[in-house]
Amino acid sequence: MRTVDGRVAGRRGQATRQKLLDCLSEMLSSSPYRDVKVIDVARKAGTSPATFYQYFPDVEGAVLEIAEQMATEGAGLTQLLEGRSWVGKAGWQTAQELVDGFLEFWRKHDAILRVVDLGAAEGDKRFYKIRMKILNSVTNTLADSITELQSKGRVDKEVSPAAVAGALVAMLASVASHQKGFTSWGVKQAELRPNLALLVYLGVTEKKPAR
């Protein structure tokens, strides 16, 4: 791990750098992204702006670092699909665990994901690539699952695995990012999970789940 000027950061430096990132993450959860200033992050971390600039060029650079770490974790959502069955009760469990994984990941990283979505929507390719890193890995793995079901005659051959997988993952991401909003529509969190899992299962298998 290196500083902005290329020096290798020691153990203490790495700890300071991570503390700055942790404080920035905390601030993003309560303040608009563009209102966060270097001096505020440094003060919260108990250090100086000069120290902040040793590790990051600006707040945006630090935000991108947090987003990259988050995206690496998000790519792990594929583990909820790899080698999993979509047949019978096992398939219903797969759908539920995929939904649980998405909802929990978005709850955990809500603040930084909002910044990533904003940057991507504004056309910033760096944020767009981070968002795609999270979603593409899951989409491709889910598409492979649908393709496998097609090869076994369990899904209509006219179905496009990539299109279905892409639509389902986009739905999961959208719903996960609006979890709090569902309460304003009279939808309880306890109701959201099974109904979302039902849509995923139907989309993948074209069948009602065996519960």
Secondary structure by P-SEA (a helix, b strand, c coil): ccccccccccaaaaaaaaaaaaaaaaaaaccccccccaaaaaaaacccaaaaaaccccaaaaaaaaaaaaaaaaacccccccccccccaaaaaaaaaaaaaaaaaaaaaaaaaaaaaaaaaaccaaaaaaaaaacaaaaaaaaaaaaaaaaaccccccccaaaaaaaaaaaaaaaaaaccccccccccaaaaaaaaaaaaaaaaccccccc
